[in-house]
Amino acid sequence: MHCVDLKLINLMSLYAMMKDLIAAFPDHLEEGLKIAERAKWKNPAKRFKAVVITGLGGSGIGGSLAAEWMSASSHTPIFVNKDYYLPAFVDENTLVIASSYSGNTEETLAALEQAIERKAEVAIITSGGRALELATKHNFNAFVVEGGNPPRSMLGYSITGLLSFLDFYGLKTPDYIASWKEAIAGMRKDIDAIHSQAKIYAEQLKNHCAVVYCTDGLAAMGERLRQQLNENSKMLGWSSAIPEMNHNELVGWAGGNQSFAVILLRSDFEYKRNAIRADINKDILLKRTPTVLEWKAPGSSLISQSLYLNHLGDWVSYYLSEIHQVDIMDIKVIDFLKAELGKIG
């Protein structure tokens, strides 16, 4: 009985830790802006023909978000890399931003070493580890945050670091600071409503395979939500975007049933034909499963709505972990994979 009690106490402490980290998302966004304001980065000697953001998992999703948000304003191509190897075009005319919260992500470090060899301009987002050592050694610009937390809970810092770097290096960024401030104020004002809605969604999603669909501009946020359900809630699922999924995946719903739950992320900034597609898709999906949830957030920009949706999704993943009675912090299977890779060298 004593061992069971200790296990329960430990599980409760882990829940409390993640609960505090999720609650702090608006604070992380705010603090990230302050880190950027205080930073004394060295100005580049030239402009760049391309940008590569390299990173994986909780450290890498910020790159997908930033690239999607920048697509409407930046005339410089932004490539998101989630592998060991950088694309062949990377050279001295490329800006490479490496994001690794721990500073020891092996795929990101491999890509970082290639960026150094090819004499690319390098900037780093990290809390320490080998990445910070390289930043210090080579005098790279670095956005340094406090360490010791799960990377997935540090999105507020990493995405702020990315937008700040893109702005600093002269890319035409949207007005992300105004969007940050609007989203922060909205999340704080609506926190009780967010919790209430998150609990309802969690009850509707429990014991399902979660399918996240998004309209244009929200594909990366859909990927982020799927990742949080994977890691926090220990749920299988996938994410896809309209209109691409209309050309293949929609046909697969002939085999769909009520074991699947669909989350449809929407915004006020959808291309009108995609908005029509989303409405038709919803009707089609409801014929296969009764659980089709449409999420939409307040805000005057796509970015502020996306940040608000992220906060809602994080809370949904938290309440689902409670319902499923799983360890919200547990990533033992990833640790096992890393250990096995380490044996091979």
C-alpha positions in Angstrom: 0.0 0.0 0.0 2.9 2.3 0.9 4.5 1.8 -2.6 1.2 2.5 -4.3 0.8 5.7 -2.3 4.3 6.8 -3.3 3.6 6.1 -6.9 0.3 8.1 -6.7 2.1 11.0 -5.0 4.8 11.0 -7.7 2.2 11.0 -10.5 0.4 13.9 -8.9 3.6 15.9 -8.6 4.3 15.3 -12.3 0.8 16.4 -13.2 1.3 19.6 -11.1 4.6 20.3 -12.9 3.1 20.0 -16.4 0.0 22.0 -15.3 2.2 24.8 -14.2 4.2 24.7 -17.4 1.0 24.8 -19.6 -0.4 27.6 -17.5 2.8 29.6 -18.0 2.5 29.6 -21.8 1.4 33.3 -21.9 4.3 34.1 -19.5 6.8 32.3 -21.7 5.7 34.4 -24.7 6.1 37.6 -22.7 9.4 36.6 -21.2 10.6 35.5 -24.7 10.1 39.0 -26.0 12.2 40.4 -23.0 15.0 37.9 -23.8 15.1 39.2 -27.4 15.0 42.8 -26.3 18.0 42.3 -24.0 20.0 40.3 -26.5 23.1 41.8 -28.0 23.3 40.0 -31.2 25.9 40.8 -33.8 24.6 42.2 -37.1 25.2 40.0 -40.2 27.6 41.4 -42.9 25.1 40.6 -45.7 21.5 39.5 -46.5 20.7 35.9 -47.1 19.1 34.2 -50.1 17.4 31.5 -48.0 16.7 30.5 -44.4 16.7 26.9 -42.9 15.2 26.3 -39.5 16.4 22.9 -38.2 15.0 21.1 -35.2 12.8 18.2 -34.2 9.9 17.5 -31.9 9.0 20.1 -29.3 12.0 22.1 -30.3 11.3 21.9 -34.0 7.5 22.6 -34.2 8.2 26.3 -33.8 10.0 26.2 -37.2 6.9 24.8 -38.9 4.8 27.5 -37.3 7.2 30.3 -38.1 7.5 29.3 -41.8 3.8 29.0 -42.2 3.2 32.4 -40.6 6.0 34.0 -42.7 4.8 32.6 -46.0 2.6 35.6 -46.8 5.2 38.3 -46.0 8.7 37.0 -46.6 10.3 37.1 -50.0 13.1 35.0 -48.7 12.4 31.3 -48.9 12.2 29.5 -45.5 12.9 25.8 -45.4 12.1 23.6 -42.3 14.5 20.8 -41.8 13.8 17.8 -39.5 16.6 15.4 -40.2 20.3 14.9 -39.9 21.2 16.4 -43.2 20.7 19.9 -44.5 19.5 20.4 -48.0 22.2 20.8 -50.7 21.5 24.5 -51.3 22.8 25.5 -47.9 26.0 27.6 -48.2 27.5 30.9 -47.1 24.5 32.8 -48.4 22.1 30.8 -46.1 20.9 31.6 -42.6 20.6 28.4 -40.5 18.6 28.7 -37.2 19.1 25.6 -35.1 16.6 24.9 -32.4 17.4 22.4 -29.7 16.0 23.0 -26.2 18.4 20.5 -24.6 21.2 21.5 -26.9 22.0 17.8 -27.4 19.5 16.7 -30.0 21.7 14.5 -32.2 19.9 15.2 -35.5 20.1 18.9 -34.9 23.7 18.8 -33.9 24.6 16.9 -37.1 22.8 19.5 -39.2 24.5 22.3 -37.2 28.0 20.8 -37.9 27.1 20.8 -41.6 26.0 24.4 -41.4 29.4 25.3 -39.8 31.3 23.4 -42.5 29.4 25.2 -45.3 30.1 28.5 -43.7 26.4 29.4 -43.3 25.3 32.2 -40.9 24.2 30.3 -37.8 21.9 31.3 -35.0 20.9 29.0 -32.1 17.9 28.6 -29.8 18.8 26.5 -26.8 19.1 26.1 -23.0 22.6 24.7 -23.0 24.3 21.5 -24.0 26.6 21.0 -27.1 24.6 23.6 -29.1 25.4 26.4 -26.6 29.0 25.2 -26.5 29.2 25.7 -30.3 27.5 29.0 -30.1 30.1 30.2 -27.6 33.0 28.7 -29.5 32.0 30.3 -32.8 30.4 33.5 -31.5 27.0 32.6 -33.0 24.0 34.6 -32.1 22.0 32.7 -29.5 18.6 32.9 -27.9 19.3 31.2 -24.5 16.4 30.0 -22.2 16.3 28.3 -18.9 16.7 24.5 -19.1 15.3 21.5 -17.2 11.8 21.2 -18.7 10.2 19.1 -21.4 10.9 20.7 -24.8 7.2 20.5 -25.7 6.4 22.8 -22.8 8.8 25.5 -24.0 7.1 26.5 -27.3 6.5 30.0 -26.1 10.2 30.6 -25.9 11.3 28.8 -29.0 8.7 30.4 -31.3 9.5 33.9 -29.9 13.2 33.3 -30.5 12.5 32.2 -34.0 10.4 35.3 -35.0 12.8 37.6 -33.2 15.7 36.1 -35.2 13.9 36.3 -38.5 13.0 39.9 -37.7 16.6 40.7 -36.6 18.1 39.2 -39.8 15.9 41.5 -42.0 13.2 39.2 -43.2 9.8 40.8 -43.6 7.9 39.5 -40.6 4.2 40.0 -39.8 3.5 42.2 -36.7 4.1 39.3 -34.4 4.7 41.5 -31.3 1.2 42.9 -31.5 -0.2 39.4 -32.1 1.7 38.1 -29.1 0.3 40.9 -26.9 -3.3 40.3 -28.1 -3.0 36.5 -27.6 -1.5 36.9 -24.1 -4.2 39.3 -23.0 -6.9 37.0 -24.5 -5.6 33.8 -22.9 -5.3 35.5 -19.5 -8.8 37.0 -19.7 -10.5 33.8 -20.9 -8.6 31.3 -18.8 -11.7 30.0 -16.9 -13.6 29.6 -20.2 -10.5 27.9 -21.7 -10.4 25.4 -18.9 -14.1 24.7 -19.1 -14.1 24.1 -22.8 -10.9 22.0 -22.6 -12.6 19.7 -20.1 -15.6 19.3 -22.4 -13.4 18.5 -25.4 -11.3 16.0 -23.4 -14.4 14.1 -22.4 -15.5 14.0 -26.0 -12.1 12.8 -27.2 -11.3 10.2 -24.6 -10.6 6.7 -25.8 -10.6 7.8 -29.5 -8.0 7.9 -32.2 -7.7 11.7 -32.7 -7.6 13.1 -36.2 -6.7 16.8 -36.5 -7.7 18.6 -39.7 -6.9 22.2 -40.4 -7.5 24.8 -43.0 -4.8 26.9 -44.6 -2.5 28.7 -42.2 -3.1 26.2 -39.4 -1.4 23.1 -40.7 1.6 23.5 -38.3 -0.8 24.2 -35.4 -2.6 21.0 -36.2 0.8 19.1 -36.1 1.5 20.7 -32.8 -1.9 19.6 -31.3 -1.3 16.1 -32.6 2.1 16.0 -30.9 0.7 17.2 -27.6 -2.0 14.5 -27.7 0.7 11.9 -28.5 3.1 13.0 -25.7 0.8 14.3 -23.0 -2.3 12.2 -23.5 -0.6 9.0 -24.8 -3.0 9.0 -27.8 -2.4 7.8 -31.3 -3.6 10.1 -34.1 -2.6 12.1 -37.1 -3.0 15.5 -38.6 -3.6 16.7 -42.2 -4.6 19.9 -44.0 -7.3 21.1 -46.3 -7.2 21.1 -49.3 -4.5 18.4 -49.7 -6.4 15.8 -47.7 -9.4 16.3 -50.0 -7.4 14.7 -52.9 -6.6 11.4 -51.1 -7.3 11.0 -47.4 -11.0 11.9 -47.6 -11.6 8.8 -49.6 -10.1 6.7 -46.8 -13.0 7.7 -44.6 -15.0 5.0 -46.3 -13.4 2.9 -43.6 -14.0 5.4 -40.8 -16.1 4.8 -37.8 -17.0 6.1 -34.3 -13.6 5.0 -32.9 -12.2 8.1 -34.6 -12.6 11.7 -33.3 -12.0 14.6 -35.5 -10.8 18.0 -34.4 -11.3 20.6 -37.2 -9.2 23.8 -36.6 -10.6 26.9 -38.2 -9.7 30.5 -38.5 -11.1 33.8 -39.7 -8.4 34.0 -42.3 -9.2 31.0 -44.4 -9.2 31.3 -48.2 -12.9 31.2 -49.0 -12.7 28.1 -51.1 -11.0 26.2 -48.3 -13.7 27.5 -45.9 -16.3 26.0 -48.2 -14.3 22.8 -48.4 -14.1 22.6 -44.6 -17.9 22.9 -44.2 -18.5 20.2 -46.7 -15.8 18.0 -45.1 -17.5 18.3 -41.8 -20.8 17.1 -43.2 -19.0 14.1 -44.8 -17.1 13.2 -41.6 -20.3 13.3 -39.5 -21.7 10.5 -41.6 -18.8 8.3 -40.4 -18.3 9.5 -36.8 -20.5 11.6 -34.4 -17.4 13.2 -32.9 -16.4 16.1 -35.1 -15.3 19.1 -33.1 -14.8 22.4 -34.6 -12.3 24.7 -32.8 -12.0 28.4 -33.5 -10.3 31.1 -31.4 -10.7 34.9 -31.0 -8.1 37.3 -32.3 -7.5 39.9 -35.0 -4.7 38.0 -36.7 -3.9 34.4 -37.7 -1.0 34.4 -35.4 -3.0 35.5 -32.3 -5.7 32.9 -33.1 -3.1 30.2 -33.5 -1.5 31.0 -30.1 -4.9 30.9 -28.4 -5.7 27.6 -30.1 -2.3 26.2 -28.9 -3.2 27.1 -25.3 -6.6 25.5 -25.6 -5.1 22.3 -27.1 -2.4 22.1 -24.4 -5.1 22.1 -21.8 -7.2 19.5 -23.7 -4.1 17.2 -23.7 -3.6 17.8 -20.0 -7.2 16.8 -19.1 -7.1 13.8 -21.4 -4.0 12.6 -19.5 -6.0 12.7 -16.3 -8.9 10.9 -17.8 -6.6 8.2 -19.3 -4.7 8.1 -16.0 -1.3 8.1 -17.8 2.0 9.7 -16.8 1.9 13.0 -18.6 5.7 13.4 -18.4 6.6 9.9 -19.5 8.7 9.6 -22.7 10.4 6.3 -21.7 10.0 4.9 -25.2 12.0 7.9 -26.6 14.6 7.5 -23.9 14.9 3.8 -24.8 15.3 4.7 -28.5 18.1 7.2 -27.7 19.8 4.6 -25.4 19.8 2.0 -28.2 21.1 4.5 -30.7 23.8 5.4 -28.2 25.0 1.8 -28.0 25.6 1.8 -31.7 27.5 5.1 -31.6 
